[in-house]
Each structure stands twice: as C-alpha cells, then as structure tokens.
Amino acid sequence: MGDGQWRDGGFGAHIQSHSRQDDHVMVVFTEERLPLPSPGRT
C-alpha cells in the first residue's frame, strides 16, 4: 500500500520476506499449490 504496509489477506502464496527500494521491489514467497505440468507433445 502507499504507506509501505502489506494489504491484509492474500491468495495463493505465503510471503516469506520483502523489501522495497526506490527503483525496485523484492518479494520472496512460497506458492500454496504446485504449478501445472507442462502440456505434453502431440
């Protein structure tokens, strides 16, 4: 949010850590679900 705080709630990931600089943001997270497998060759 504008004041640098995280918005309450979320879906799909657990935030492990975060940092904010003037030119970038870094967020480290763990997904709650496994990613979908790659489509097979046909």
Secondary structure, 3 states (H helix, E strand, C coil): CCCCCCCCCCCCEEEEEEEECCCCEEEEEEECCCCCCCCCCC
